[in-house]
């Protein structure tokens, strides 16, 4: 059975590492056969942030390039060359920072780096829908609502989570652990016995439907 660690942490306030949790589960008779870190998108949405275009000037001797400066809320003003026809001062946009993997217009992944374009430094990329894998539009950059807060990652914006999926070799006598709540209760029992007799399951907000569906898809859990 495949178990989402994020889902377990919705039920339990547990900050142990994956190997530690795997050891606990195995000691409880839920033998862990392995685990993997997974993310919902090939694009590094956690390295793409909401920003604001502070300045925008046409680059001489080009038909479509603009030299912009952008702020992604971290106190650094970045110079970015943008080829989109709709880029303008004041817009809230998605900005991919150096090191982020995004899609090219032909659908291939590539890594954003710092470079110079026509002698102008470019320290990131202002993104269109297709470059983030959230749509097919490449006619211009995505323009976000004017009240968008700076510095929010695209992963947060789209409620996309990186997760760890644990593979458990479930035996027929452990029907109690055929769901995430059951696994969480087993870990809670271990915590109560070994660490904190007063530990309880969390009673916070339930994850949104989109987050639950995402976790189910990543863990291939029915």
C-alpha positions as CSV (number, residue, x, y, z in Angstrom):
1,X,0.0,0.0,0.0
2,X,1.2,3.5,-0.8
3,X,0.8,6.1,1.9
4,X,1.2,9.9,1.6
5,X,3.4,11.3,4.4
6,X,1.7,14.7,4.0
7,X,-1.6,13.1,4.6
8,X,-0.3,11.4,7.8
9,X,1.0,14.7,9.0
10,X,-2.6,16.1,8.6
11,X,-3.6,13.7,11.3
12,X,-0.4,13.8,13.5
13,X,1.9,16.6,14.7
14,X,5.0,14.6,13.8
15,X,8.3,16.1,12.7
16,X,10.4,12.9,12.4
17,X,12.4,12.1,9.3
18,X,11.1,9.7,6.7
19,X,13.7,7.0,7.8
20,X,12.5,7.4,11.4
21,X,8.8,7.1,10.4
22,X,9.7,4.0,8.3
23,X,11.4,2.4,11.3
24,X,8.4,3.1,13.5
25,X,6.0,1.6,11.0
26,X,8.1,-1.5,10.5
27,X,8.3,-2.0,14.3
28,X,4.4,-1.9,14.4
29,X,4.1,-4.7,11.8
30,X,3.6,-2.4,8.8
31,X,6.8,-3.3,7.0
32,X,8.1,-0.4,4.9
33,X,9.5,-1.6,1.6
34,X,10.7,1.8,0.4
35,X,9.7,5.4,-0.2
36,X,10.1,8.1,-2.8
37,X,9.9,11.8,-3.0
38,X,7.3,12.9,-5.6
39,X,6.1,16.2,-6.9
40,X,2.9,16.9,-8.9
41,X,4.6,18.7,-11.8
42,X,7.8,18.5,-13.8
43,X,8.1,22.3,-13.5
44,X,9.8,23.5,-10.3
45,X,6.7,25.5,-9.1
46,X,8.4,26.0,-5.7
47,X,11.1,28.1,-7.5
48,X,8.6,30.3,-9.3
49,X,7.2,33.3,-7.3
50,X,4.7,36.0,-7.6
51,X,6.3,39.3,-8.5
52,X,5.7,42.8,-9.8
53,X,7.1,44.5,-12.9
54,X,8.7,47.7,-11.6
55,X,10.0,49.0,-15.0
56,X,9.8,48.0,-18.6
57,X,11.7,49.5,-21.5
58,X,12.0,48.4,-25.1
59,X,15.4,47.1,-26.1
60,X,16.7,49.0,-29.1
61,X,17.1,47.2,-32.4
62,X,14.7,44.4,-31.4
63,X,11.1,43.9,-32.5
64,X,9.8,42.4,-29.3
65,X,12.3,42.3,-26.4
66,X,11.9,44.5,-23.3
67,X,14.3,45.1,-20.4
68,X,12.3,44.9,-17.2
69,X,13.0,45.0,-13.5
70,X,10.9,42.9,-11.1
71,X,10.4,42.4,-7.4
72,X,9.4,39.0,-6.0
73,X,9.2,40.3,-2.4
74,X,12.6,39.2,-1.2
75,X,14.2,42.7,-1.3
76,X,16.1,42.0,-4.5
77,X,15.3,43.9,-7.7
78,X,16.1,41.7,-10.6
79,X,16.7,42.5,-14.2
80,X,14.8,40.3,-16.6
81,X,14.6,40.4,-20.4
82,X,11.1,39.5,-21.6
83,X,9.8,38.9,-25.1
84,X,6.1,38.9,-24.3
85,X,4.1,41.6,-26.1
86,X,1.8,42.2,-23.1
87,X,4.4,42.9,-20.4
88,X,3.9,46.3,-18.7
89,X,4.8,48.2,-15.5
90,X,2.8,47.5,-12.5
91,X,1.7,44.0,-13.5
92,X,1.7,41.1,-11.0
93,X,3.3,38.1,-12.7
94,X,4.9,34.7,-12.1
95,X,8.7,34.9,-12.1
96,X,10.9,31.7,-12.5
97,X,14.2,32.2,-10.7
98,X,17.6,30.8,-11.8
99,X,17.7,27.0,-11.2
100,X,14.0,26.5,-11.9
101,X,13.0,23.9,-14.5
102,X,10.2,25.2,-16.8
103,X,8.8,24.2,-20.2
104,X,10.0,25.8,-23.4
105,X,7.4,26.7,-26.1
106,X,8.0,23.4,-27.8
107,X,7.3,21.5,-24.5
108,X,10.9,20.6,-23.5
109,X,12.1,21.1,-20.0
110,X,15.0,23.5,-19.5
111,X,16.7,25.2,-16.6
112,X,16.5,29.0,-16.1
113,X,19.9,30.5,-15.7
114,X,21.4,34.0,-15.5
115,X,22.6,35.4,-18.8
116,X,22.8,38.5,-20.9
117,X,20.5,39.2,-23.8
118,X,21.6,42.1,-26.1
119,X,23.9,43.2,-23.3
120,X,21.1,43.3,-20.8
121,X,21.3,41.0,-17.7
122,X,18.5,38.6,-17.4
123,X,18.1,37.0,-13.9
124,X,15.0,34.9,-14.4
125,X,11.9,34.6,-16.6
126,X,8.5,36.1,-16.5
127,X,6.2,33.1,-17.3
128,X,3.4,32.3,-19.7
129,X,0.9,29.5,-18.9
130,X,2.5,26.8,-21.0
131,X,5.9,27.5,-19.5
132,X,4.5,26.5,-16.1
133,X,2.5,23.6,-17.4
134,X,-0.8,25.2,-16.2
135,X,-2.3,25.9,-19.6
136,X,-1.5,26.1,-23.3
137,X,-1.4,29.8,-23.9
138,X,2.0,31.2,-25.1
139,X,0.6,34.5,-26.5
140,X,1.8,36.4,-23.5
141,X,2.8,36.3,-19.9
142,X,0.3,35.4,-17.2
143,X,-1.0,38.6,-15.5
144,X,-2.2,38.0,-12.0
145,X,-4.8,39.9,-10.0
146,X,-3.6,43.4,-8.8
147,X,-4.0,42.5,-5.2
148,X,-1.7,39.4,-5.4
149,X,0.8,39.3,-2.6
150,X,4.5,39.2,-3.6
151,X,6.7,36.2,-2.9
152,X,4.0,33.5,-3.1
153,X,5.4,30.4,-4.8
154,X,3.4,29.0,-7.8
155,X,3.3,25.7,-5.8
156,X,1.3,27.5,-3.0
157,X,-0.8,29.4,-5.6
158,X,-1.9,26.2,-7.3
159,X,-1.9,24.2,-4.0
160,X,0.7,21.8,-5.4
161,X,2.7,19.8,-2.8
162,X,5.9,17.9,-2.8
163,X,5.2,14.7,-0.9
164,X,6.9,11.5,0.2
165,X,5.1,8.3,-0.6
166,X,5.9,5.3,1.6
167,X,5.4,1.8,0.3
168,X,4.0,-0.6,3.0
169,X,3.8,-4.3,2.6
170,X,0.4,-4.7,4.1
171,X,-0.5,-8.2,5.4
172,X,-4.0,-9.6,5.4
173,X,-4.3,-9.4,9.2
174,X,-3.8,-5.6,9.2
175,X,-7.1,-4.4,7.8
176,X,-7.1,-1.6,10.4
177,X,-4.2,0.0,8.4
178,X,-5.8,0.0,5.0
179,X,-6.3,3.8,5.1
180,X,-4.3,6.9,6.1
181,X,-6.2,7.4,9.4
182,X,-5.5,3.9,10.4
183,X,-1.8,4.2,9.8
184,X,-1.8,7.5,11.7
185,X,-3.4,5.9,14.6
186,X,-0.8,3.2,14.7
187,X,2.0,5.8,14.8
188,X,0.1,7.7,17.5
189,X,0.0,4.5,19.6
190,X,3.8,4.2,19.2
191,X,4.3,7.9,20.2
192,X,2.0,7.5,23.3
193,X,4.0,4.4,24.4
194,X,7.5,5.7,23.7
195,X,7.4,9.5,23.9
196,X,4.2,11.3,24.9
197,X,1.3,9.5,26.7
198,X,-0.9,12.6,26.2
199,X,-0.4,12.8,22.4
200,X,-3.6,13.2,20.3
201,X,-4.7,13.2,16.7
202,X,-4.9,16.7,15.3
203,X,-8.3,18.3,14.9
204,X,-7.4,21.1,12.5
205,X,-8.9,22.1,9.2
206,X,-9.5,19.4,6.6
207,X,-7.4,19.7,3.4
208,X,-9.2,21.1,0.4
209,X,-10.7,18.7,-2.2
210,X,-8.0,19.6,-4.7
211,X,-5.2,18.8,-2.3
212,X,-6.8,15.5,-1.3
213,X,-7.2,14.5,-5.0
214,X,-3.6,15.4,-5.6
215,X,-2.4,13.3,-2.8
216,X,-4.5,10.4,-3.9
217,X,-3.2,10.6,-7.4
218,X,0.5,10.9,-6.3
219,X,0.2,7.9,-3.9
220,X,-2.1,6.0,-6.2
221,X,-4.4,5.5,-3.2
222,X,-8.1,4.8,-4.0
